[in-house]
Amino acid sequence: MLKTLLFMMFYISSIMPFISTPVSLGFLILIQTFILCLISRVISISSWVPMSIFLIMVGGLMVIFMYTTSICSNVQFKISNMKLPLMYSILSLPMFYTTPTQLLMYDNFQLMDNMNFDFLKLFMPLNIFMSTFMFIYLLAALIIMINMMTLTKGPMRKKY
């Protein structure tokens, strides 16, 4: 699984120089971030770091998406020549499957004992009050932010 995720990251990285529109580049960065968070979740004991990285990157990408769509909203998607990154990825495929698998095994990271326990600690009786409070607080913050946005203070670009 880890080799497949690494290969997907490698392929997406090889495609990025050939992307011309900012929306598709942002989508590729979002996919790259998601794969990076999956890899770091497999490697690390705690799931908080990958989740924090993903939320920060998604927040930043939302701001960049709003900015680019307000400036250049009518840019057409172009499918350029993707033969070079595809050939490059296919030629490097044997490299991923001939590397020793002991470098990527779970035993080296010693994860199996603590992997499920960290997530379950949130919902144990001692921590359920704090988890419920956190969920309610985030829901209230979402509702307040939605109510603060009015039609007069909406997007930067108006459509008439």
ChimeraX attribute file (.defattr): number of C-alpha atoms within 10 A of each C-alpha:
attribute: neighborCount
match mode: 1-to-1
recipient: residues
	/A:1	9
	/A:2	16
	/A:3	14
	/A:4	12
	/A:5	15
	/A:6	15
	/A:7	18
	/A:8	16
	/A:9	19
	/A:10	17
	/A:11	19
	/A:12	17
	/A:13	14
	/A:14	16
	/A:15	19
	/A:16	15
	/A:17	10
	/A:18	14
	/A:19	18
	/A:20	15
	/A:21	14
	/A:22	16
	/A:23	20
	/A:24	14
	/A:25	16
	/A:26	19
	/A:27	13
	/A:28	17
	/A:29	18
	/A:30	16
	/A:31	15
	/A:32	19
	/A:33	19
	/A:34	20
	/A:35	17
	/A:36	18
	/A:37	19
	/A:38	18
	/A:39	18
	/A:40	18
	/A:41	17
	/A:42	18
	/A:43	19
	/A:44	16
	/A:45	19
	/A:46	18
	/A:47	18
	/A:48	13
	/A:49	14
	/A:50	20
	/A:51	16
	/A:52	12
	/A:53	16
	/A:54	19
	/A:55	14
	/A:56	12
	/A:57	16
	/A:58	17
	/A:59	12
	/A:60	11
	/A:61	17
	/A:62	13
	/A:63	11
	/A:64	15
	/A:65	16
	/A:66	14
	/A:67	15
	/A:68	15
	/A:69	15
	/A:70	14
	/A:71	12
	/A:72	12
	/A:73	12
	/A:74	8
	/A:75	12
	/A:76	9
	/A:77	12
	/A:78	10
	/A:79	9
	/A:80	9
	/A:81	10
	/A:82	12
	/A:83	10
	/A:84	12
	/A:85	19
	/A:86	14
	/A:87	11
	/A:88	14
	/A:89	18
	/A:90	12
	/A:91	10
	/A:92	14
	/A:93	15
	/A:94	10
	/A:95	10
	/A:96	13
	/A:97	12
	/A:98	8
	/A:99	11
	/A:100	9
	/A:101	11
	/A:102	9
	/A:103	10
	/A:104	14
	/A:105	12
	/A:106	13
	/A:107	10
	/A:108	10
	/A:109	13
	/A:110	13
	/A:111	15
	/A:112	11
	/A:113	9
	/A:114	11
	/A:115	17
	/A:116	13
	/A:117	12
	/A:118	14
	/A:119	13
	/A:120	10
	/A:121	12
	/A:122	15
	/A:123	14
	/A:124	11
	/A:125	9
	/A:126	10
	/A:127	12
	/A:128	13
	/A:129	13
	/A:130	13
	/A:131	14
	/A:132	13
	/A:133	11
	/A:134	12
	/A:135	12
	/A:136	12
	/A:137	12
	/A:138	12
	/A:139	12
	/A:140	12
	/A:141	12
	/A:142	12
	/A:143	11
	/A:144	11
	/A:145	10
	/A:146	10
	/A:147	9
	/A:148	10
	/A:149	11
	/A:150	9
	/A:151	7
	/A:152	6
	/A:153	8
	/A:154	9
	/A:155	13
	/A:156	11
	/A:157	11
	/A:158	7
	/A:159	5
	/A:160	3
